[in-house]
């Protein structure tokens, strides 16, 4: 029975990936920062280690990885963080350096497979160079670097694959889905909720878990797999939120990017004046959200073997979990 280490195992994706690995007969060690989000989070057969892989002693990390078949790496910072400028430096330290360190030590430990949870912003950084995702936007720029250094660390000895992950829906014990912030945003706009006219790839946590194990079992070294289960428009997502909070979905209106470009540019300028920088500048994020940022599911489904799933149902599950766990009086 092969043994797999899931780094970030108590996060949403790590949790579901751990369960998928168990269902397929693998032994699993979960590694994460404390605390556990819920008691008895995992079945008894899961070994859990509280540790920060970015700072733990090299000898300890090596000992943890020796004898393991694979590492699934699901830790790091996402673009919701607005760090001190330059943002690229922050995301380099948070995402690139720890990944390179773990991949390097994993190779030395004899690990054969390394799966990285990345971002679909890397995919569109390559497809749409005008967005500046490979140059002026620190988050996708460093996601691309993260993929490359991990592959280089594995070259010739350890197969490294990346999942380029889009919007993800699902729940787990003890963690409020990030979609609470979208609910709060809709509530903050009492008259009209405006969205841009684009769409995004979207998947369920189950699909991510299946794709992660598929990448470990079947992926090719250097493979960058942009997964998708459902083409989700921003209009549809916000209309679903309105319905769940008892609001008329007709309140959601699509507007052209030109209507908000100057506003976004002003926010970017104010952020810079405060010494901060978004991982993706709002102007470039707006351009992105005005486009069909979707990929064909069949391309990666055939390779990784993840199944079709009901993404709209997972969206509703996520929203309802948020609403059920809101503090009294928050609505």
Helices and strands as residue ranges (DSSP letters): E 3-7, H 12-23, E 27-32, E 47-50, H 58-65, E 70-73, E 82-84, H 87-91, I 92-96, H 97-109, E 113-119, H 120-127, G 129-131, H 138-154, E 159-165, E 167-169, H 180-187, E 193-195, E 199-204, H 205-218, E 224-226, E 230-233, H 234-244, G 249-251, E 252-254, G 257-259, H 261-273, E 276-278, H 282-289, E 292-293, H 297-304, H 311-324
